[in-house]
Amino acid sequence: MARLKRPIRILALGVVLIALTALFFRIYRPGPARPSIVLISIDALRADYFTPEFMPKTHAWAKKNCAIFTNAYSNSTWTSPSHVTMLSGLLQSQHKVEYSDSVIAPDVRMVQQDLKEAGYNTFAFTGGGYLSKDFGFDRGFDGFADYWMFFKPDKGRHSFRELRDNCWRPVSRAEKLVSDLKGSHRLFFFIHTYFVHEYFLFNFGEEEYPSADRNVLHNSFVMSESAQTKRECYGKAVREMDGRLFMFIQALLHSALSPNLAIIITSDHGEGLGDRHGDYASFHHAHTPYSDQIHIPLIVLGIPKGEYDGLVGTKDIPYIIRSLVGIEKGSAIPSNDFIISEYVQYDRALPPEPRTLAITFPDKRILLNKEGKLFVFTDKADTVNVLSSDIKAMQGQLSDTVKDNLRALGYLN
């Protein structure tokens, strides 16, 4: 009988150990592995061009797999300040990158720095220009490469096809790196391209060559071509970009990153294509924050799929990223009561102008232009203005919360 008790005690001890082990892992089991994150910024891509007509491949993939934010807005109207907001979560008047020569201040915390501290390897591939290391955009990245698309007659002649390919080079270089990856990784990629921004290149035939540098060709296109030509070239650029972007997405999904991968696709601002706002026709960008310049696409793979109509801004992208990796707690689906979009004359060589400001609500947009006139638009395209007055009248339209935000930014006394 004594001989039987020993095996029974051993068996009982084993059962207890198994139960304790199961309890330990139930209490202390690790959370899901942190995903690799790819943030893609398509410079100057408007929200109303993220459609089956202009982006059929990417749109169909996103509808099936992603969260699509239909009310996403840029917090600025041009490249440099908007991307600082996209990577820091701070508004233009907070991070102070407002002019063409502004450099990111050392105390502006960037999301890539957080990810680096969390154990990520961080890489950036940009189109250069206002997103070069000269302005501090390389901070927090283990690897940083920018590919500005210089072309001048005395530097050799290029076809316009080659110039368009050069605009896509940041993405193609990132794709090459991703395709070469082996094994598991925890990576953050920030990828930016001017492909759509340089849509004037689609105004030329495949074999033609430039007779002047980029700025001359671009400025001539902006000043002389009709709104119809601009829209046609922009549509061509978006359609070709869609095919290239979809191929890159497929490369990501078939890479070593794919088992645990989040993808964010967005833009830094839109583009005026002759859009009418009362008596004013909006062309290009980097001026008053009308809807055509600030309404942008935002698509996220890695959070619950579906369409979300809550207000979000480029300022929310660092929050989404930090939520995806567990640095921020709570839902990775942001929503705001309002979105602030700002612009100030970015070229110090030009006469200074008053700041312009747009506050987007779910049902209206309040806009203060550089002439000091106030508009309240009740439609997304900013065509129905129900008020035209000055800054004093604006205060009657705002809640105490909005006023407090504007005081903090220096707009109200």
C-alpha positions as CSV (number, residue, x, y, z in Angstrom):
1,M,0.0,0.0,0.0
2,A,2.9,2.3,0.9
3,R,4.3,1.6,-2.5
4,L,1.1,2.8,-4.2
5,K,1.1,6.2,-2.3
6,R,4.4,7.4,-3.9
7,P,3.2,7.2,-7.5
8,I,-0.1,8.8,-6.5
9,R,1.8,11.7,-4.8
10,I,4.0,12.2,-7.9
11,L,0.9,12.1,-10.1
12,A,-0.9,14.7,-7.9
13,L,2.2,16.9,-7.9
14,G,2.4,16.7,-11.7
15,V,-1.3,17.7,-11.9
16,V,-0.7,20.7,-9.6
17,L,2.4,21.8,-11.6
18,I,0.4,21.6,-14.9
19,A,-2.4,23.6,-13.3
20,L,0.1,26.2,-12.0
21,T,1.9,26.4,-15.3
22,A,-1.4,26.9,-17.1
23,L,-2.4,29.6,-14.6
24,F,1.0,31.3,-15.0
25,F,0.6,31.6,-18.8
26,R,-3.0,32.7,-18.5
27,I,-1.9,35.6,-16.2
28,Y,1.5,36.4,-17.8
29,R,1.0,35.2,-21.3
30,P,2.7,37.7,-23.7
31,G,0.5,40.0,-25.8
32,P,0.5,39.8,-29.6
33,A,3.9,40.5,-31.2
34,R,4.4,44.1,-32.2
35,P,3.9,44.5,-35.9
36,S,6.3,46.0,-38.4
37,I,4.8,49.3,-39.7
38,V,5.0,50.8,-43.2
39,L,3.9,54.5,-43.4
40,I,3.4,55.6,-47.0
41,S,2.8,59.2,-47.9
42,I,1.7,60.0,-51.5
43,D,2.4,63.7,-51.7
44,A,-0.5,65.9,-52.9
45,L,-3.0,63.0,-53.2
46,R,-6.6,64.2,-52.8
47,A,-9.2,62.2,-50.9
48,D,-11.7,62.4,-53.8
49,Y,-9.3,60.6,-56.1
50,F,-9.1,57.6,-53.8
51,T,-11.9,56.0,-55.8
52,P,-12.5,52.9,-58.1
53,E,-12.2,55.3,-61.1
54,F,-8.8,56.6,-60.3
55,M,-7.3,54.0,-57.9
56,P,-9.1,50.8,-58.8
57,K,-6.5,48.3,-57.6
58,T,-5.6,49.9,-54.3
59,H,-9.2,50.9,-53.6
60,A,-10.5,47.4,-54.1
61,W,-7.8,45.9,-51.9
62,A,-8.4,48.5,-49.1
63,K,-12.2,48.0,-49.2
64,K,-11.6,44.3,-48.5
65,N,-8.8,44.5,-46.0
66,C,-8.4,47.9,-44.4
67,A,-9.9,50.7,-42.2
68,I,-10.7,53.6,-44.5
69,F,-11.1,57.0,-42.8
70,T,-13.4,59.1,-45.0
71,N,-13.1,62.3,-43.1
72,A,-9.3,62.6,-42.8
73,Y,-7.7,66.1,-43.1
74,S,-4.2,67.5,-43.3
75,N,-3.3,70.0,-40.6
76,S,-1.3,72.0,-43.1
77,T,-1.4,72.8,-46.8
78,W,2.2,72.0,-47.8
79,T,4.8,69.3,-47.5
80,S,7.3,70.2,-44.8
81,P,5.0,71.2,-41.9
82,S,2.4,68.6,-42.7
83,H,5.0,65.8,-42.6
84,V,6.4,67.1,-39.3
85,T,2.8,66.9,-37.9
86,M,2.5,63.4,-39.4
87,L,5.6,62.2,-37.6
88,S,5.2,64.2,-34.3
89,G,1.5,64.7,-33.7
90,L,2.0,68.4,-33.2
91,L,0.3,71.2,-35.1
92,Q,2.2,73.6,-37.4
93,S,2.0,76.4,-34.8
94,Q,3.3,74.0,-32.1
95,H,6.3,72.4,-33.9
96,K,7.1,75.8,-35.6
97,V,8.2,74.3,-39.0
98,E,6.4,76.9,-41.0
99,Y,8.8,78.3,-43.5
100,S,10.8,77.0,-46.5
101,D,14.0,77.2,-44.4
102,S,12.6,75.8,-41.1
103,V,14.5,73.0,-39.5
104,I,12.8,70.6,-37.0
105,A,13.7,71.8,-33.5
106,P,15.6,69.3,-31.2
107,D,12.8,69.2,-28.7
108,V,10.2,68.1,-31.2
109,R,9.7,64.4,-30.4
110,M,9.2,62.2,-33.5
111,V,7.3,58.9,-33.6
112,Q,10.4,57.1,-35.1
113,Q,12.3,58.0,-32.0
114,D,9.7,56.2,-29.8
115,L,9.8,53.2,-32.1
116,K,13.6,53.1,-32.0
117,E,13.5,53.1,-28.2
118,A,10.9,50.3,-28.4
119,G,13.3,48.1,-30.2
120,Y,12.4,48.8,-33.9
121,N,14.9,49.3,-36.7
122,T,13.8,52.5,-38.5
123,F,14.3,53.4,-42.1
124,A,13.1,56.3,-44.3
125,F,13.0,56.7,-48.1
126,T,11.8,60.1,-49.2
127,G,11.5,62.2,-52.4
128,G,13.9,64.7,-50.8
129,G,13.2,68.4,-51.4
130,Y,11.4,69.6,-48.2
131,L,11.8,66.1,-46.8
132,S,15.6,65.9,-46.8
133,K,18.0,65.5,-43.9
134,D,18.8,69.3,-44.3
135,F,15.6,70.0,-42.5
136,G,16.0,67.4,-39.8
137,F,13.9,64.6,-41.2
138,D,16.6,62.0,-40.7
139,R,16.3,62.2,-36.9
140,G,15.5,58.9,-35.3
141,F,16.1,56.8,-38.4
142,D,18.8,54.1,-38.6
143,G,18.8,54.5,-42.3
144,F,17.7,57.6,-44.3
145,A,17.8,58.1,-48.1
146,D,16.2,60.9,-50.1
147,Y,15.9,61.0,-53.9
148,W,15.1,64.5,-55.2
149,M,14.5,64.4,-58.9
150,F,16.9,67.0,-60.2
151,F,17.0,67.5,-63.9
152,K,18.7,70.2,-65.8
153,P,19.6,70.5,-69.5
154,D,23.4,70.7,-68.7
155,K,23.3,67.6,-66.6
156,G,22.2,65.3,-69.4
157,R,18.8,64.7,-71.0
158,H,16.1,62.4,-69.6
159,S,12.8,61.3,-71.0
160,F,9.7,62.2,-69.1
161,R,9.2,58.5,-68.4
162,E,12.6,58.4,-66.7
163,L,11.7,61.5,-64.6
164,R,8.5,59.9,-63.5
165,D,10.4,56.8,-62.6
166,N,12.8,59.0,-60.5
167,C,9.8,60.3,-58.6
168,W,8.9,56.7,-57.7
169,R,12.5,55.8,-56.7
170,P,12.0,56.0,-52.9
171,V,9.3,53.3,-53.2
172,S,11.2,51.1,-55.5
173,R,14.3,51.3,-53.3
174,A,12.2,50.4,-50.3
175,E,10.6,47.5,-52.2
176,K,14.0,46.1,-53.1
177,L,15.0,46.2,-49.4
178,V,11.8,44.5,-48.3
179,S,12.1,41.8,-51.0
180,D,15.6,41.0,-49.7
181,L,14.5,40.5,-46.1
182,K,14.9,37.1,-44.5
183,G,13.6,35.9,-41.1
184,S,11.6,37.8,-38.6
185,H,11.9,41.6,-38.1
186,R,10.5,44.5,-36.2
187,L,10.8,47.4,-38.6
188,F,9.4,50.9,-39.3
189,F,9.5,52.2,-42.8
190,F,8.5,55.8,-43.7
191,I,8.2,56.1,-47.4
192,H,7.3,59.3,-49.3
193,T,7.0,60.0,-53.0
194,Y,6.4,63.1,-55.1
195,F,5.0,61.0,-58.0
196,V,1.5,62.6,-57.9
197,H,2.9,66.0,-56.8
198,E,4.8,66.2,-60.1
199,Y,1.7,65.5,-62.2
200,F,2.9,68.2,-64.7
201,L,5.2,65.5,-66.1
202,F,2.2,63.8,-67.6
203,N,1.6,66.8,-69.8
204,F,4.5,65.6,-72.1
205,G,4.9,62.7,-74.4
206,E,7.0,59.7,-73.7
207,E,10.0,60.7,-75.8
208,E,10.1,64.4,-75.3
209,Y,12.9,66.0,-73.3
210,P,12.9,69.0,-71.0
211,S,14.3,72.3,-72.3
212,A,14.6,73.8,-68.9
213,D,15.0,72.8,-65.3
214,R,12.2,71.4,-63.2
215,N,11.1,74.7,-61.6
216,V,10.7,76.4,-65.0
217,L,8.7,73.6,-66.4
218,H,6.5,73.3,-63.3
219,N,5.8,77.0,-63.0
220,S,5.0,77.3,-66.7
221,F,2.5,74.4,-66.3
222,V,0.9,76.0,-63.2
223,M,0.6,79.4,-64.7
224,S,-0.4,78.7,-68.3
225,E,-2.2,75.4,-68.6
226,S,-6.0,75.2,-68.3
227,A,-7.9,73.7,-65.3
228,Q,-9.0,70.9,-67.7
229,T,-5.4,70.0,-68.6
230,K,-4.4,70.1,-65.0
231,R,-7.2,67.7,-64.0
232,E,-6.3,65.4,-66.9
233,C,-2.7,65.2,-66.0
234,Y,-3.5,64.8,-62.3
235,G,-5.8,61.9,-63.1
236,K,-3.2,60.2,-65.3
237,A,-0.6,60.6,-62.4
238,V,-3.0,59.1,-59.9
239,R,-4.0,56.1,-62.1
240,E,-0.4,55.2,-62.9
241,M,0.6,55.7,-59.2
242,D,-2.2,53.3,-58.3
243,G,-0.7,50.4,-60.3
244,R,2.7,51.0,-58.9
245,L,1.4,51.3,-55.3
246,F,-0.6,48.1,-55.6
247,M,2.5,46.2,-56.7
248,F,4.4,47.6,-53.7
249,I,1.6,46.5,-51.4
250,Q,1.7,43.0,-52.9
251,A,5.5,42.9,-52.4
252,L,5.0,43.8,-48.7
253,L,2.3,41.2,-48.3
254,H,4.6,38.5,-49.8
255,S,7.6,39.5,-47.8
256,A,9.1,38.3,-44.6
257,L,7.2,41.1,-42.9
258,S,3.8,39.8,-43.9
259,P,2.9,37.6,-40.9
260,N,2.7,40.7,-38.6
261,L,2.4,43.8,-40.7
262,A,0.6,47.2,-40.5
263,I,0.4,49.5,-43.5
264,I,-0.7,53.1,-43.4
265,I,-1.4,55.0,-46.7
266,T,-2.1,58.7,-46.6
267,S,-1.0,62.1,-48.0
268,D,0.4,65.3,-46.6
269,H,-2.1,67.6,-48.4
270,G,-4.3,67.7,-51.5
271,E,-4.2,69.9,-54.6
272,G,-6.3,72.7,-56.1
273,L,-7.4,71.8,-59.6
274,G,-9.6,74.8,-60.4
275,D,-12.0,74.0,-57.6
276,R,-14.5,76.8,-57.1
277,H,-15.0,78.4,-53.6
278,G,-17.5,81.2,-54.3
279,D,-15.7,83.6,-56.6
280,Y,-12.3,82.0,-55.9
281,A,-10.8,79.2,-58.0
282,S,-8.2,77.2,-56.1
283,F,-5.1,76.0,-58.0
284,H,-2.0,74.2,-56.7
285,H,-1.5,74.1,-52.9
286,A,0.3,75.9,-50.1
287,H,-2.2,78.6,-49.6
288,T,-5.7,78.9,-48.0
289,P,-6.7,75.6,-46.4
290,Y,-9.8,74.9,-48.6
291,S,-11.1,71.4,-48.7
292,D,-9.3,70.5,-52.0
293,Q,-6.0,71.2,-50.2
294,I,-6.7,69.5,-46.9
295,H,-9.1,66.5,-47.5
296,I,-6.8,63.5,-47.8
297,P,-7.1,59.7,-47.9
298,L,-6.1,57.6,-44.8
299,I,-6.1,53.8,-45.1
300,V,-4.8,51.5,-42.4
301,L,-4.2,47.8,-42.6
302,G,-3.8,46.3,-39.1
303,I,-6.9,47.7,-37.3
304,P,-10.5,46.5,-37.7
305,K,-11.5,47.0,-41.3
306,G,-14.4,49.1,-42.4
307,E,-15.3,52.7,-43.2
308,Y,-15.0,55.3,-40.4
309,D,-16.5,58.7,-40.7
310,G,-15.1,60.3,-37.6
311,L,-12.8,63.3,-38.0
312,V,-9.1,62.5,-38.0
313,G,-6.0,64.5,-39.0
314,T,-2.4,63.9,-40.0
315,K,-1.7,64.7,-36.3
316,D,-3.4,61.4,-35.4
317,I,-1.0,59.2,-37.3
318,P,1.6,59.0,-34.5
319,Y,-1.2,58.0,-32.1
320,I,-2.3,55.2,-34.5
321,I,1.3,54.0,-34.8
322,R,1.9,54.1,-31.0
323,S,-1.4,52.2,-30.4
324,L,-0.4,49.5,-32.9
325,V,2.8,48.8,-31.1
326,G,1.4,49.2,-27.6
327,I,3.1,52.4,-26.6
328,E,-0.3,54.1,-26.4
329,K,-3.2,52.3,-24.6
330,G,-6.7,52.1,-26.0
331,S,-8.2,52.0,-29.4
332,A,-6.1,52.7,-32.5
333,I,-9.1,54.3,-34.1
334,P,-9.0,58.1,-33.4
335,S,-11.9,60.5,-33.6
336,N,-11.9,64.2,-33.0
337,D,-14.6,66.9,-32.4
338,F,-12.8,69.1,-34.8
339,I,-9.6,69.4,-36.9
340,I,-7.4,72.5,-37.2
341,S,-5.6,73.2,-40.5
342,E,-3.2,76.1,-40.7
343,Y,-1.1,78.0,-43.3
344,V,1.4,80.9,-43.1
345,Q,3.3,82.4,-45.9
346,Y,6.1,79.9,-46.2
347,D,8.7,81.9,-48.2
348,R,10.3,84.6,-46.0
349,A,11.5,86.4,-49.2
350,L,7.8,87.2,-50.1
351,P,5.8,89.8,-48.2
352,P,4.4,88.3,-45.0
353,E,0.7,87.5,-44.9
354,P,-1.7,86.9,-42.0
355,R,-2.2,83.3,-41.0
356,T,-5.0,81.4,-42.6
357,L,-7.0,78.9,-40.5
358,A,-9.7,76.2,-41.1
359,I,-11.6,74.4,-38.4
360,T,-13.4,71.4,-39.8
361,F,-16.4,70.1,-37.8
362,P,-18.6,67.1,-38.8
363,D,-21.2,69.5,-40.3
364,K,-19.3,72.6,-41.3
365,R,-15.9,74.2,-41.9
366,I,-15.0,77.6,-40.5
367,L,-12.3,79.3,-42.5
368,L,-10.4,82.5,-41.9
369,N,-8.6,83.6,-45.1
370,K,-5.5,85.9,-45.3
371,E,-7.7,88.9,-46.1
372,G,-9.2,88.5,-42.6
373,K,-12.6,87.3,-44.0
374,L,-14.5,84.6,-42.3
375,F,-16.4,81.9,-44.1
376,V,-18.7,79.1,-42.8
377,F,-19.0,76.3,-45.3
378,T,-21.7,73.7,-44.8
379,D,-20.6,71.3,-47.5
380,K,-17.4,69.3,-47.9
381,A,-16.4,71.0,-51.1
382,D,-16.5,74.5,-49.5
383,T,-19.0,75.9,-52.0
384,V,-21.9,76.9,-49.7
385,N,-20.9,79.8,-47.6
386,V,-23.4,80.9,-45.0
387,L,-21.3,83.7,-43.4
388,S,-18.8,86.2,-44.6
389,S,-17.5,88.4,-41.8
390,D,-14.4,89.0,-39.6
391,I,-12.6,87.2,-36.8
392,K,-15.0,88.7,-34.1
393,A,-17.9,87.0,-35.7
394,M,-16.0,83.8,-35.6
395,Q,-16.1,83.5,-31.9
396,G,-19.9,83.2,-31.9
397,Q,-19.5,80.1,-33.9
398,L,-17.2,78.3,-31.5
399,S,-17.5,76.3,-28.4
400,D,-15.4,77.1,-25.3
401,T,-13.2,74.0,-26.1
402,V,-12.4,75.3,-29.6
403,K,-11.7,78.8,-28.2
404,D,-9.3,77.4,-25.7
405,N,-7.4,75.5,-28.4
406,L,-7.2,78.6,-30.5
407,R,-6.0,80.8,-27.6
408,A,-3.2,78.2,-27.0
409,L,-2.2,78.5,-30.6
410,G,-2.2,82.3,-30.5
411,Y,-5.3,83.0,-32.7
412,L,-7.5,84.5,-30.0
413,N,-6.6,86.8,-27.2
